[in-house]
Amino acid sequence: MNTPKRIGEIIEELRKDPNSFVSIIERNASSCPFHQHVGQTPLEEWLDNQDVMQLLHISPRTLQTLRSNGTLPFSRIGNKLFYRRADIQQILKDNYTMFKLRGNGNIE
């Protein structure tokens, strides 16, 4: 296993060859846990507010309620909110019912 470079060594390497920055990133990307986590969720799997409202046919207030009560996890970057497609699919799956029971136990 390679020993990590000190920051001074990295800076010196960048002074000698500015293009080496790309190789440093590529070498260290495989060992970085954040990079591995990001790689598990491609950007195509994230939806913004408008996409979710159109997909589920819900209002902005309903979407806010789903966020507020913890039903729908989200990620915030600045003022923009994003949702994982898999989380939305899981919520739909978890709340799926084939039939509805009346108060007296009979099927509607």
Helices and strands as residue ranges (DSSP letters): H 7-16, H 20-29, H 33-40, G 43-45, E 46-48, H 49-56, H 60-68, E 75-77, E 80-84, H 85-94
